[in-house]
Amino acid sequence: MTADYLTVFGILLAAYFVRGLTGFGSGLISVPLLALNHPLTFVVPLIMALDFIASFILGGVNSRQTNWGEIKRLLPFGVIGASFGVFALLRFPSSPILVALGCFTIFFGMRNALGVQPKGHISALWAVPAGLIGSGAGALFGTSAPPYIVYLTHRLEDKTAVRATFSWLFVLDGGFRLALFTAAGLLFESKTQIAIAFGLIPMTAGLYLGNRVHVDISRDRLLQVIGWILAGTGASLILKVLIWGAKA
């Protein structure tokens, strides 16, 4: 039991260090690793609650850099995606969707890691699939970041603006998902509530350390870091499905 708590502590510390560094990545890193030994109905609400608190912290620190116009574009489609995602978490088999998300994450991660970037800004119309897929995937697996970050990094030039905008987007979009989880009874389990309280310690420490490093990284370097994180965690999502399949 002690070893399990230490493992969870280490995973959360690493995940929120990356969140403090890049503005996202906590769910991408923690959910695949935690879900190897815990059900998604426990892992996703846990990370969702911690991410909600972390978003308040990061968004408040950088509130002046937040682009509210982009949030207004993404949020309506995020609400629709979240509603479907919570329903799917409770009703649908997760393996096919998890593989699709993993492939999507690897594809866009390698584009960033290898420096393959389109010239100029992408169209604001991409807010539609980004919101639907991002929030839907977030409700299913606690990993809403890839579609949102791909969209925001191709709409906003400043890395701090990307981090602040994503943080406040998650406060609003993630808050709606938390409300849905509460209505579904997923946050009333004592195990989940204890884990959330315990997780505040590594979450806070990770955010602090990551934020200290964030200010010293260039935008191009940050995009490369983001890319490798996306590619690696996308591969871990697919590996998780293969492991589940081997156990079945």
C-alpha positions, 0 to 999 in steps of 0.5 A: 500500500505504501509503495502504491502511494509513493508511485502515485505521488511520483507520477503526480509530481512529474505530471504537474511539473510538466503542467507548470512547465508547458501549461498542459500535460498533467493528464497526458502523463498521469492518466495512462500511467495511473490507469495501468493499475486503477480504473478510468472511473477513478483516475479521470475524476481524480486528475480532472479535480486536480487539473481544475485546481491547477488551472486556477493557480496557473490562470491566476498567475498569468491572467493578463495574458489570457486570450478570452476570444479564443476561449469563447470560440472553443467553449460552446463546442467543449460543452457538447463534447464533454456531455458526450464524453461523460456518457461514453465513459460510463457506457462505451468500450474505451479501447478503440477510442483510446487507440484513436486518441493515441494516434492523434496525439503521436501525429501532432506531437511529432509535428511539433517535435520535428519542427513541422509547423504551418506558416501563419495562423490556422483558421478559427473554424478549427475551434469546432473540432478542437472543442468537440474532440478536446473536451470529449476526450478529456471527459473520457480519459482526462486528456483534453490537452492535445486538440486544445494545445494544437489549436492554441499554439497555431493561433497564439504566438506567445507561450505564456498566452497559450498557457494562460488561455488553456488554464482558464479554458480548463477552469470553465470547460473542466468545471462543467465536466466536474459537474457532470462527474458529480451528477454521475456520482463519480466524485462521491467515492471515498477513495477518490476524495482521499486521493484528491486531498493527497494529490494536492501535495505533489500537484503544488510542488510540481507546479512550482518547480515547472513554473520556475523553469518555464520562464527560461525556455524559448517558444521553439524549444517549448514547442519541441518539449510539447511535441515529445510529450505528446508523442511519448504519452500517445504511445503510452495510451496505445500501449495501455490498450495492448496491455489491457488486451493481453489481460482480457 
